[in-house]
Amino acid sequence: MNHLDTRYGRGTYYDLRISLFRTLRLSKWMTAWIALSVGHRQWADAPPAGEKSETQATLSIGTTFR
């Protein structure tokens, strides 16, 4: 839960995010990951100008090297 005050208005919103991830050991020196996140922002009252309730999904794939 957060509150936003701007010169265009004010409002309170709730954020909810869920993430699933998996890591894989590729070698002694490398680790890979894949992650899927889904988030939703819901305004408790009328949002300020330029803001709206929204849902977002993000897919992340990467590796690390020691």
VEXDREN-2710 file (C-alpha; in Angstrom, 1 decimal):
% VEXDREN-2710
k/r/px/py/pz
1/MET/0.0/0.0/0.0
2/ASN/1.3/3.4/-0.9
3/HIS/0.1/7.0/-1.3
4/LEU/0.9/9.4/-4.1
5/ASP/0.8/13.2/-4.0
6/THR/1.5/15.1/-7.2
7/ARG/0.5/18.5/-8.5
8/TYR/-2.1/16.7/-10.6
9/GLY/-3.8/15.0/-7.7
10/ARG/-3.4/12.4/-5.0
11/GLY/-4.4/8.8/-4.3
12/THR/-3.8/5.6/-2.5
13/TYR/-2.9/2.3/-4.3
14/TYR/-2.2/-1.3/-3.5
15/ASP/0.6/-3.3/-5.3
16/LEU/0.5/-7.1/-5.4
17/ARG/3.3/-9.1/-7.1
18/ILE/4.0/-12.8/-7.4
19/SER/7.2/-14.3/-8.7
20/LEU/8.3/-17.8/-9.7
21/PHE/11.9/-18.5/-10.4
22/ARG/14.2/-21.4/-11.2
23/THR/18.0/-21.5/-10.9
24/LEU/20.3/-24.0/-12.7
25/ARG/23.9/-24.7/-12.0
26/LEU/25.5/-24.8/-15.5
27/SER/29.1/-25.4/-14.3
28/LYS/31.3/-24.8/-11.4
29/TRP/31.5/-21.1/-12.4
30/MET/28.1/-20.4/-14.0
31/THR/24.6/-20.2/-12.7
32/ALA/21.5/-19.5/-14.9
33/TRP/18.1/-18.3/-13.9
34/ILE/14.6/-17.9/-15.4
35/ALA/11.9/-15.9/-13.6
36/LEU/8.3/-14.9/-14.3
37/SER/6.7/-12.1/-12.3
38/VAL/3.1/-10.9/-12.4
39/GLY/2.1/-7.7/-10.7
40/HIS/-1.1/-5.7/-10.3
41/ARG/-1.7/-2.1/-9.1
42/GLN/-5.2/-1.2/-7.9
43/TRP/-6.2/2.3/-6.9
44/ALA/-8.3/2.5/-3.8
45/ASP/-10.0/5.7/-5.0
46/ALA/-10.0/7.8/-8.1
47/PRO/-6.4/7.9/-9.4
48/PRO/-4.6/11.1/-10.2
49/ALA/-4.4/12.3/-13.9
50/GLY/-2.2/10.0/-16.0
51/GLU/-2.4/7.1/-13.6
52/LYS/-4.6/3.9/-13.8
53/SER/-5.0/0.4/-12.4
54/GLU/-2.8/-2.0/-14.4
55/THR/-1.4/-5.6/-14.6
56/GLN/2.1/-6.3/-15.8
57/ALA/4.0/-9.5/-16.5
58/THR/7.8/-9.8/-16.8
59/LEU/10.0/-12.7/-18.0
60/SER/13.7/-12.6/-17.0
61/ILE/16.4/-14.9/-18.2
62/GLY/20.1/-14.6/-17.3
63/THR/23.4/-16.0/-16.2
64/THR/26.1/-15.1/-13.8
65/PHE/29.8/-15.8/-14.1
66/ARG/32.0/-15.8/-11.1
END
